């Protein structure tokens, strides 16, 4: 079974910065998108929040659930050859 790759401090800090910016931007978009509207307004920030949320989940998976690829050394050897 492949070994789990332990994330570095730089990888963790980049993820946490990404997550905090996502939270701040999401809260800002969702609270301010319909300011001053008197009728129904299309909730356009929901699309951005959902897509960006999927990107944050993917970033988390890449940082915290990565395993080494046993075939990578063979691939690199063949690529150089």
N, CA, C and O atoms as CSV, one atom per row, in Angstrom:
chain,resi,resn,atom,element,x,y,z
A,1,UNK,N,N,0.844,-1.181,0.000
A,1,UNK,CA,C,0.000,0.000,0.000
A,1,UNK,C,C,0.889,1.244,0.000
A,1,UNK,O,O,1.873,1.300,0.738
A,2,UNK,N,N,0.553,2.236,-0.818
A,2,UNK,CA,C,1.374,3.452,-0.864
A,2,UNK,C,C,1.323,4.222,0.454
A,2,UNK,O,O,0.336,4.180,1.189
A,3,UNK,N,N,2.405,4.914,0.719
A,3,UNK,CA,C,2.488,5.726,1.935
A,3,UNK,C,C,1.790,7.058,1.726
A,3,UNK,O,O,1.797,7.620,0.631
A,4,UNK,N,N,1.189,7.548,2.800
A,4,UNK,CA,C,0.544,8.857,2.761
A,4,UNK,C,C,1.614,9.933,2.800
A,4,UNK,O,O,2.576,9.834,3.561
A,5,UNK,N,N,1.445,10.960,1.976
A,5,UNK,CA,C,2.396,12.066,1.939
A,5,UNK,C,C,1.988,13.086,2.989
A,5,UNK,O,O,0.862,13.582,2.988
A,6,UNK,N,N,2.923,13.391,3.888
A,6,UNK,CA,C,2.653,14.365,4.943
A,6,UNK,C,C,2.776,15.769,4.363
A,6,UNK,O,O,3.807,16.097,3.776
A,7,UNK,N,N,1.744,16.609,4.514
A,7,UNK,CA,C,1.817,17.961,3.950
A,7,UNK,C,C,2.848,18.821,4.666
A,7,UNK,O,O,3.043,18.709,5.876
A,8,UNK,N,N,3.498,19.673,3.902
A,8,UNK,CA,C,4.481,20.584,4.483
A,8,UNK,C,C,3.764,21.775,5.113
A,8,UNK,O,O,2.569,21.983,4.901
A,9,UNK,N,N,4.496,22.531,5.870
A,9,UNK,CA,C,3.935,23.721,6.495
A,9,UNK,C,C,3.484,24.742,5.465
A,9,UNK,O,O,2.466,25.410,5.647
A,10,UNK,N,N,4.247,24.861,4.379
A,10,UNK,CA,C,3.876,25.812,3.326
A,10,UNK,C,C,2.571,25.401,2.656
A,10,UNK,O,O,1.730,26.252,2.366
A,11,UNK,N,N,2.393,24.107,2.409
A,11,UNK,CA,C,1.156,23.624,1.800
A,11,UNK,C,C,-0.038,23.890,2.713
A,11,UNK,O,O,-1.098,24.313,2.252
A,12,UNK,N,N,0.140,23.642,4.007
A,12,UNK,CA,C,-0.943,23.885,4.958
A,12,UNK,C,C,-1.291,25.360,5.041
A,12,UNK,O,O,-2.467,25.724,5.050
A,13,UNK,N,N,-0.274,26.212,5.101
A,13,UNK,CA,C,-0.545,27.646,5.231
A,13,UNK,C,C,-1.220,28.188,3.976
A,13,UNK,O,O,-2.097,29.045,4.081
A,14,UNK,N,N,-0.839,27.713,2.796
A,14,UNK,CA,C,-1.500,28.149,1.565
A,14,UNK,C,C,-2.956,27.715,1.548
A,14,UNK,O,O,-3.825,28.461,1.096
A,15,UNK,N,N,-3.226,26.499,2.044
A,15,UNK,CA,C,-4.614,26.052,2.108
A,15,UNK,C,C,-5.418,26.908,3.079
A,15,UNK,O,O,-6.534,27.316,2.759
A,16,UNK,N,N,-4.872,27.185,4.254
A,16,UNK,CA,C,-5.602,27.975,5.243
A,16,UNK,C,C,-5.855,29.396,4.742
A,16,UNK,O,O,-6.920,29.958,4.997
A,17,UNK,N,N,-4.889,29.982,4.033
A,17,UNK,CA,C,-5.103,31.307,3.455
A,17,UNK,C,C,-6.217,31.251,2.417
A,17,UNK,O,O,-7.082,32.125,2.380
A,18,UNK,N,N,-6.193,30.217,1.572
A,18,UNK,CA,C,-7.241,30.024,0.560
A,18,UNK,C,C,-8.608,29.913,1.229
A,18,UNK,O,O,-9.578,30.515,0.768
A,19,UNK,N,N,-8.684,29.154,2.301
A,19,UNK,CA,C,-9.944,28.929,2.994
A,19,UNK,C,C,-10.471,30.215,3.649
A,19,UNK,O,O,-11.663,30.510,3.571
A,20,UNK,N,N,-9.590,30.967,4.285
A,20,UNK,CA,C,-10.003,32.205,4.952
A,20,UNK,C,C,-10.484,33.234,3.923
A,20,UNK,O,O,-11.493,33.905,4.141
A,21,UNK,N,N,-9.767,33.356,2.812
A,21,UNK,CA,C,-10.196,34.293,1.769
A,21,UNK,C,C,-11.537,33.858,1.195
A,21,UNK,O,O,-12.392,34.699,0.920
A,22,UNK,N,N,-11.730,32.558,1.011
A,22,UNK,CA,C,-13.010,32.037,0.531
A,22,UNK,C,C,-14.141,32.416,1.486
A,22,UNK,O,O,-15.194,32.879,1.048
A,23,UNK,N,N,-13.928,32.221,2.785
A,23,UNK,CA,C,-14.963,32.564,3.769
A,23,UNK,C,C,-15.288,34.055,3.760
A,23,UNK,O,O,-16.458,34.437,3.763
A,24,UNK,N,N,-14.266,34.890,3.749
A,24,UNK,CA,C,-14.489,36.334,3.761
A,24,UNK,C,C,-15.227,36.778,2.506
A,24,UNK,O,O,-16.186,37.545,2.586
A,25,UNK,N,N,-14.786,36.299,1.351
A,25,UNK,CA,C,-15.420,36.693,0.084
A,25,UNK,C,C,-16.851,36.180,0.012
A,25,UNK,O,O,-17.737,36.888,-0.467
A,26,UNK,N,N,-17.087,34.961,0.480
A,26,UNK,CA,C,-18.433,34.393,0.436
A,26,UNK,C,C,-19.394,35.184,1.316
A,26,UNK,O,O,-20.506,35.510,0.899
A,27,UNK,N,N,-18.965,35.483,2.518
A,27,UNK,CA,C,-19.819,36.262,3.415
A,27,UNK,C,C,-20.092,37.639,2.824
A,27,UNK,O,O,-21.222,38.125,2.876
A,28,UNK,N,N,-19.067,38.267,2.266
A,28,UNK,CA,C,-19.249,39.596,1.676
A,28,UNK,C,C,-20.224,39.543,0.502
A,28,UNK,O,O,-21.119,40.382,0.401
A,29,UNK,N,N,-20.056,38.567,-0.380
A,29,UNK,CA,C,-20.946,38.473,-1.544
A,29,UNK,C,C,-22.384,38.184,-1.137
A,29,UNK,O,O,-23.316,38.805,-1.648
A,30,UNK,N,N,-22.561,37.248,-0.226
A,30,UNK,CA,C,-23.914,36.834,0.135
A,30,UNK,C,C,-24.655,37.880,0.968
A,30,UNK,O,O,-25.886,37.900,0.976
A,31,UNK,N,N,-23.936,38.732,1.655
A,31,UNK,CA,C,-24.619,39.755,2.452
A,31,UNK,C,C,-24.858,41.048,1.688
A,31,UNK,O,O,-25.726,41.834,2.069
A,32,UNK,N,N,-24.112,41.283,0.625
A,32,UNK,CA,C,-24.232,42.565,-0.058
A,32,UNK,C,C,-24.828,42.502,-1.459
A,32,UNK,O,O,-24.982,43.550,-2.087
A,33,UNK,N,N,-25.166,41.344,-1.973
A,33,UNK,CA,C,-25.581,41.276,-3.372
A,33,UNK,C,C,-26.932,41.916,-3.635
A,33,UNK,O,O,-27.175,42.351,-4.761
A,34,UNK,N,N,-27.807,41.996,-2.674
A,34,UNK,CA,C,-29.134,42.566,-2.931
A,34,UNK,C,C,-29.419,43.816,-2.100
A,34,UNK,O,O,-30.576,44.116,-1.805
A,35,UNK,N,N,-28.392,44.528,-1.731
A,35,UNK,CA,C,-28.586,45.757,-0.955
A,35,UNK,C,C,-29.331,46.791,-1.801
A,35,UNK,O,O,-28.942,47.065,-2.936
A,36,UNK,N,N,-30.360,47.339,-1.267
A,36,UNK,CA,C,-31.130,48.363,-1.952
A,36,UNK,C,C,-32.189,47.835,-2.899
A,36,UNK,O,O,-32.918,48.619,-3.507
A,37,UNK,N,N,-32.286,46.521,-3.037
A,37,UNK,CA,C,-33.285,45.964,-3.945
A,37,UNK,C,C,-34.652,45.966,-3.268
A,37,UNK,O,O,-34.770,45.673,-2.078
A,38,UNK,N,N,-35.670,46.298,-4.033
A,38,UNK,CA,C,-37.025,46.297,-3.487
A,38,UNK,C,C,-37.812,45.068,-3.924
A,38,UNK,O,O,-38.848,44.747,-3.342
A,39,UNK,N,N,-37.318,44.385,-4.944
A,39,UNK,CA,C,-37.968,43.168,-5.420
A,39,UNK,C,C,-36.963,42.027,-5.410
A,39,UNK,O,O,-35.819,42.183,-4.984
A,40,UNK,N,N,-37.426,40.865,-5.895
A,40,UNK,CA,C,-36.578,39.678,-5.910
A,40,UNK,C,C,-35.357,39.913,-6.782
A,40,UNK,O,O,-35.455,40.493,-7.863
A,41,UNK,N,N,-34.211,39.460,-6.305
A,41,UNK,CA,C,-32.951,39.583,-7.041
A,41,UNK,C,C,-32.367,38.192,-7.203
A,41,UNK,O,O,-32.341,37.406,-6.256
A,42,UNK,N,N,-31.898,37.891,-8.408
A,42,UNK,CA,C,-31.294,36.584,-8.669
A,42,UNK,C,C,-30.072,36.394,-7.775
A,42,UNK,O,O,-29.203,37.264,-7.736
A,43,UNK,N,N,-29.989,35.291,-7.066
A,43,UNK,CA,C,-28.859,35.076,-6.140
A,43,UNK,C,C,-27.588,34.627,-6.862
A,43,UNK,O,O,-27.138,33.496,-6.683
A,44,UNK,N,N,-27.018,35.501,-7.666
A,44,UNK,CA,C,-25.839,35.163,-8.458
A,44,UNK,C,C,-24.630,34.737,-7.634
A,44,UNK,O,O,-23.843,33.928,-8.124
A,45,UNK,N,N,-24.432,35.233,-6.407
A,45,UNK,CA,C,-23.241,34.788,-5.664
A,45,UNK,C,C,-23.270,33.304,-5.321
A,45,UNK,O,O,-22.224,32.720,-5.036
A,46,UNK,N,N,-24.437,32.690,-5.342
A,46,UNK,CA,C,-24.517,31.268,-5.002
A,46,UNK,C,C,-23.679,30.426,-5.954
A,46,UNK,O,O,-23.070,29.443,-5.534
A,47,UNK,N,N,-23.640,30.797,-7.227
A,47,UNK,CA,C,-22.837,30.048,-8.200
A,47,UNK,C,C,-21.351,30.170,-7.891
A,47,UNK,O,O,-20.615,29.185,-7.959
A,48,UNK,N,N,-20.917,31.362,-7.558
A,48,UNK,CA,C,-19.503,31.589,-7.257
A,48,UNK,C,C,-19.113,30.869,-5.972
A,48,UNK,O,O,-18.063,30.230,-5.905
A,49,UNK,N,N,-19.960,30.976,-4.956
A,49,UNK,CA,C,-19.680,30.322,-3.673
A,49,UNK,C,C,-19.618,28.802,-3.852
A,49,UNK,O,O,-18.748,28.146,-3.278
A,50,UNK,N,N,-20.527,28.247,-4.636
A,50,UNK,CA,C,-20.541,26.793,-4.850
A,50,UNK,C,C,-19.309,26.328,-5.630
A,50,UNK,O,O,-18.667,25.351,-5.245
A,51,UNK,N,N,-18.978,27.016,-6.714
A,51,UNK,CA,C,-17.824,26.612,-7.518
A,51,UNK,C,C,-16.521,26.782,-6.746
A,51,UNK,O,O,-15.652,25.911,-6.785
A,52,UNK,N,N,-16.389,27.893,-6.054
A,52,UNK,CA,C,-15.192,28.136,-5.268
A,52,UNK,C,C,-15.114,27.146,-4.106
A,52,UNK,O,O,-14.026,26.711,-3.730
A,53,UNK,N,N,-16.258,26.795,-3.544
A,53,UNK,CA,C,-16.283,25.795,-2.483
A,53,UNK,C,C,-15.769,24.448,-2.961
A,53,UNK,O,O,-15.052,23.761,-2.234
A,54,UNK,N,N,-16.131,24.067,-4.179
A,54,UNK,CA,C,-15.596,22.822,-4.744
A,54,UNK,C,C,-14.087,22.908,-4.928
A,54,UNK,O,O,-13.377,21.924,-4.719
A,55,UNK,N,N,-13.596,24.076,-5.316
A,55,UNK,CA,C,-12.152,24.261,-5.456
A,55,UNK,C,C,-11.451,24.155,-4.100
A,55,UNK,O,O,-10.360,23.592,-4.010
A,56,UNK,N,N,-12.064,24.685,-3.061
A,56,UNK,CA,C,-11.486,24.586,-1.709
A,56,UNK,C,C,-11.464,23.124,-1.255
A,56,UNK,O,O,-10.485,22.675,-0.659
A,57,UNK,N,N,-12.526,22.391,-1.530
A,57,UNK,CA,C,-12.559,20.961,-1.178
A,57,UNK,C,C,-11.464,20.209,-1.932
A,57,UNK,O,O,-10.778,19.365,-1.356
A,58,UNK,N,N,-11.300,20.514,-3.215
A,58,UNK,CA,C,-10.229,19.887,-3.990
A,58,UNK,C,C,-8.855,20.227,-3.456
A,58,UNK,O,O,-7.972,19.370,-3.420
A,59,UNK,N,N,-8.665,21.465,-3.043
A,59,UNK,CA,C,-7.391,21.886,-2.460
A,59,UNK,C,C,-7.133,21.125,-1.160
A,59,UNK,O,O,-6.012,20.679,-0.912
A,60,UNK,N,N,-8.160,20.976,-0.338
A,60,UNK,CA,C,-8.020,20.218,0.908
A,60,UNK,C,C,-7.620,18.771,0.610
A,60,UNK,O,O,-6.722,18.225,1.253
A,61,UNK,N,N,-8.280,18.164,-0.352
A,61,UNK,CA,C,-7.963,16.778,-0.715
A,61,UNK,C,C,-6.522,16.651,-1.201
A,61,UNK,O,O,-5.828,15.700,-0.842
A,62,UNK,N,N,-6.068,17.608,-2.018
A,62,UNK,CA,C,-4.711,17.565,-2.538
A,62,UNK,C,C,-3.675,17.705,-1.428
A,62,UNK,O,O,-2.604,17.102,-1.491
A,63,UNK,N,N,-3.994,18.493,-0.425
A,63,UNK,CA,C,-3.030,18.731,0.651
A,63,UNK,C,C,-3.047,17.612,1.688
A,63,UNK,O,O,-1.987,17.135,2.093
A,64,UNK,N,N,-4.223,17.189,2.119
A,64,UNK,CA,C,-4.309,16.302,3.275
A,64,UNK,C,C,-4.593,14.832,2.968
A,64,UNK,O,O,-4.521,14.005,3.877
A,65,UNK,N,N,-4.909,14.481,1.740
A,65,UNK,CA,C,-5.214,13.072,1.454
A,65,UNK,C,C,-4.379,12.524,0.302
A,65,UNK,O,O,-4.830,11.621,-0.403
A,66,UNK,N,N,-3.180,13.045,0.097
A,66,UNK,CA,C,-2.327,12.593,-1.001
A,66,UNK,C,C,-1.497,11.378,-0.588
A,66,UNK,O,O,-1.015,11.282,0.541
A,67,UNK,N,N,-1.347,10.464,-1.529
A,67,UNK,CA,C,-0.524,9.278,-1.328
A,67,UNK,C,C,0.554,9.254,-2.393
A,67,UNK,O,O,0.365,9.771,-3.494
A,68,UNK,N,N,1.688,8.649,-2.060
A,68,UNK,CA,C,2.776,8.588,-3.030
A,68,UNK,C,C,2.383,7.672,-4.193
A,68,UNK,O,O,1.622,6.719,-4.026
A,69,UNK,N,N,2.910,7.979,-5.346
A,69,UNK,CA,C,2.637,7.211,-6.547
A,69,UNK,C,C,3.849,6.325,-6.813
A,69,UNK,O,O,4.925,6.822,-7.145
A,70,UNK,N,N,3.676,5.028,-6.668
A,70,UNK,CA,C,4.784,4.095,-6.854
A,70,UNK,C,C,5.325,4.136,-8.279
A,70,UNK,O,O,6.508,3.879,-8.500
A,71,UNK,N,N,4.465,4.457,-9.250
A,71,UNK,CA,C,4.901,4.467,-10.636
A,71,UNK,C,C,5.555,5.754,-11.086
A,71,UNK,O,O,5.997,5.846,-12.231
A,72,UNK,N,N,5.633,6.764,-10.212
A,72,UNK,CA,C,6.181,8.053,-10.622
A,72,UNK,C,C,7.660,7.969,-10.948
A,72,UNK,O,O,8.100,8.603,-11.907
A,73,UNK,N,N,8.441,7.223,-10.198
A,73,UNK,CA,C,9.874,7.111,-10.500
A,73,UNK,C,C,10.076,6.417,-11.844
A,73,UNK,O,O,10.953,6.802,-12.618
A,74,UNK,N,N,9.274,5.404,-12.119
A,74,UNK,CA,C,9.373,4.721,-13.421
A,74,UNK,C,C,8.958,5.660,-14.547
A,74,UNK,O,O,9.577,5.660,-15.611
A,75,UNK,N,N,7.923,6.455,-14.326
A,75,UNK,CA,C,7.504,7.421,-15.333
A,75,UNK,C,C,8.606,8.430,-15.610
A,75,UNK,O,O,8.907,8.715,-16.769
A,76,UNK,N,N,9.207,8.971,-14.562
A,76,UNK,CA,C,10.295,9.936,-14.741
A,76,UNK,C,C,11.476,9.311,-15.460
A,76,UNK,O,O,12.099,9.963,-16.299
A,77,UNK,N,N,11.798,8.066,-15.152
A,77,UNK,CA,C,12.899,7.378,-15.814
A,77,UNK,C,C,12.624,7.224,-17.295
A,77,UNK,O,O,13.505,7.454,-18.123
A,78,UNK,N,N,11.389,6.831,-17.637
A,78,UNK,CA,C,11.042,6.646,-19.048
A,78,UNK,C,C,10.941,7.991,-19.780
A,78,UNK,O,O,11.261,8.073,-20.966
A,79,UNK,N,N,10.508,9.026,-19.093
A,79,UNK,CA,C,10.373,10.328,-19.727
A,79,UNK,C,C,11.725,10.921,-20.099
A,79,UNK,O,O,11.848,11.619,-21.105
A,80,UNK,N,N,12.731,10.644,-19.287
A,80,UNK,CA,C,14.082,11.160,-19.555
A,80,UNK,C,C,14.775,10.356,-20.649
A,80,UNK,O,O,15.622,10.875,-21.376
A,81,UNK,N,N,14.404,9.078,-20.755
A,81,UNK,CA,C,15.061,8.131,-21.646
A,81,UNK,C,C,14.922,8.434,-23.058
A,81,UNK,O,O,15.438,7.700,-23.901
